[in-house]
Amino acid sequence: MSKAASEERLNALHSKLTDVFSEILEEEAEMIPSATLKTISGFLKDNSITCQEEESTIKTLAEQLAEKKKKRATVTHLNAIGDF
């Protein structure tokens, strides 16, 4: 049975794989097979890579949500008044 790879070798492999995936995405963006995209997606998921939104975007979304909730509460209140 073979020995497990060292952390240094695994880090090097991880780095090379990241470089290959980056090249594929940059050079072949419109012609990437779905299987390759699935592999890249799995690689990102397996390494806990997620999208990090800018704070201003999150703030804007939070403000939009709050405004929608406020409007919904107003409509609900007006509907309740109309029932009397």
Secondary structure, DSSP 4 states (H G I P E B T S, - for coil): -PPPPPHHHHHHHHHHHHHHHHHHHHHSTTS--HHHHHHHHHHHHHTT------HHHHHHHHHHHHHHHHHHHHHHHHHHHHT-
